[in-house]
Amino acid sequence: MKQGILLALLLVATPALAQTPASETELAALAERVAVLEGTRAIKKLQRAFGFYVDRGLWGEAADLFSDDGSIELGLDGVYVGKERIREYLKRLHGGQEGLLYGQLNEWITLQPAVFVAKDGRSATARWRDHAMLGQYKQHAEWRDGIYENRYVREDGVWKIASLHLYVNFQVAYEKGWARLRPGEGLAPSATSVSYPPDRPPTETYRPFPEVQLPAFQAHHPVTGQPVRGGR
């Protein structure tokens, strides 16, 4: 039944297939293509949902996007594992209450998705660009720049975040800007990671702006199929 529905959908998208019967091999290849396309769409929706929830202080909703053993790592703060730990970490990181504080700006703008779904349609990796506008009304304002290198898993037909890792390039005061940063100045552990320690220490030795750090690509080059040079 599933193959029949799949074939019908594919015939609409690919009329040339209607002229000749598809073999089992062709059907399997087409099913794989559909799994990759659907997985890519679902993962983009999942990551954008995380951004929107964090933007508005919906810590529980953001944490529920993770698998049960999912993890989050933001710069030098270390790794927090499991939905409850992720929820509490995000809440404490942003003022300690449900929802944003009065006058709090917390815009996590997520751009440049590059999603790679495994052939079996059960796991994936994705790279994103982070550009954040952060601050508190009449107190402080910051820019943040970074790259996500994330992993995802499909459990019971639902895509979830397996690990979210933000390589912070810099976080700097709005008035000062990144051009005036001194080496090593734009990245530091948050006070939250001291008062609420992570489950594991940071997994990277970071080299923030003006140094150049290229986080290692988990996926191969989409054209050549070769590992991407550079990395750590």
N, C-alpha and C positions, 0 to 999 in steps of 0.2 A: 504493500500500500504506500509506504513512504517513498519507495523508488518511483512509483507511478506519479505521485504528486510532484516529486522533484523533477521528473522528466517533463511533465506538463509545464512547469514553471520555466524550465530551461528552453523548451521549444518556443515559448513566447519571446524569451530574450535572445534566442539564437535560431531564427527561422530556417536556416540551412539544414539543421538537424532533422527537420520534419520530412526531408526528402529521402533520407535513408535511416533504417533502424539503427539504434545505438547499441553497441556491444556492452557486455558487462564491464569490460575495461574502461570504455568511454564513460559509462554511467558512474563508475567509481571515481574517475578523474574529475568529472563534473561535480559530483557530490563533494569532493575535496575543495574544489574552487568555491562552491557555495558556502562551505564551512568557514573558509578563510575570509570571504567577503562579509558574511554575517558576524563572524568574530571581530573583525576590524571595526565594523559599525558599532557593535555592542561595547567594545573597549573604549572607543572615542566617547560614547555616551556616558560610560562609567566614570572616566577621568574628568569629564566636564562636570558631572554631578558632584564629584569631590570638590572641585573648585568652587562651585556655587554654594555648597553647604558650608565650607570653611569661610567663604566670604561673609556669610551671615550668622556665623557662630552656632551652627547646628552640628555640634560636636558628636552627638549620638548618631545622627544620620550619616555623617562622614565616616565614623568608625564602622558602621554597619555595612559599608561598601567593601570591607576587607574580609578575607577568609578567616576562619577561626584562629589559625596560627599565623595570620598575616602580620606584617611588620611595617614600621615607618622609621625613616632616618632622615633628619633635616640637618644638613651641615654637620657641625661638631657636637650636636646634642646626643649622639649615640642612637642605639636601636631600641625601640619600644615594640613589644610583641604581644599580640592578642587584642581583641576589640576593646576590652575594658581599659587596658593600659593605654591604648591609642586615644580613646575618648578622654580619659583623665589628663593625659599629656597635652592634648590640643586645648582642652578647657583651661588648664593652668597656664599654658603658654600665652593665652589671650585674655587674661584678666580674672579667671577663676569662677565665672558664672556661665549659665546657659544663655546663649545669645551674646551679641556684642555689647560693650559698655557704651554709655552715652558719648557720642563724639568720636567713637573709634572707627578708623578706616582700616580695612583688612582685605584688600583686593588682590587675590591670587590669580593673575591673568595667565592662562595656560595656552601656549601657541605651538605651532610647527609639529603636529603629530606625525610620528613615523612608527607605524604599528606593524609588527611581524608576528603572524599567527602560525603556530606549528601545524604541520600537515595533518595531524590527527585531530586538530580543532579543540584540543583540551588545555593548551597553555599558550602563552604569548609573551612577548616583550614589547615595550614601546619607549620611545625617547621623545621628550617634550621640552620646550623652552619655557622657563618660568620668568615672569616679569611681574613684580609685586609693588603695590603702592600701600604703605603701612603708616600708621600714626595715630595720634590722639589729639583731638581738637585743642588748639592753643597751647599744646605742650611740646610735641615733637612730630616729625614726619621723616620717613625713610623710603629709599628705593631698595629693591632687592632684585638681583639677577642670578639665574642659575639654570641648570639642566637636570631634568628628571631622567633617570634610567630605571624603569619599573618592570616588574613581572606580574603576570596575571594568570589566573587559573579558572577553568570552568568546572563548577561543582553542581551536580544535579541539573545540568542545563543552564546554569546561571553563571555569568562571568563575574569574578570578584578580584580585588587587588590582593596579590600574594605578597608583594613588597613594593613600597614606595620609597624611593631614594632620591632626595634632592641634593645635588652637588651645588652648594651655594658658591657663586663666584664672588659676590660681594653683597653686603648690606650696609648702606651708607646714609648719613643724614641728607635730607633733601637740599638744605641750604649749601652744604659743602660740596656735594656731588662726587662722583667717582674719580674725576680727573685729579683731585687733590689728595687722594688716598696715599698713605705711606705703605710700604711693603708690609703685608701681614695685618693691616689695620681693619680691613673690611670683613673679617670673619672671626667670630668668637662664640663660645658656648653660651647659651641663654641661661638666665638665672633659674629658669624652670628645671633645667637639666641638673642643677646643683641641689635644689630643694626636693626634686622628684627624680631621683637617679634612673638612668635607662637600664634595660635588661642586659644590654651588651654595649661595649665601648664603640666609638666610631670605627667603621670598617675601612676607612681611607685615611691617607695622609694628604690633607688638602693643600693646594697651592693657589690661594685666591688672587684675584686681580690686584696689582698689575702683572703678576706671574700668569703664565698660560698653562692651564690644565685641561686636558681633553679626557673626560670620563670614558672609560673603555666601552666600546659598543658591544652589547650582548648579541646583536644580530649581525649577520654577514652583509656585505655590500649587495644591494638589491639588483645590480646589473651583472657584476662579475662573479658574485657568489663567494668571494674570497673574504677572509677576515679583514676588518678595517684597520689600517696601520695607525700607529700613534698610541692612544690609550694612556695608561698610567705612566 
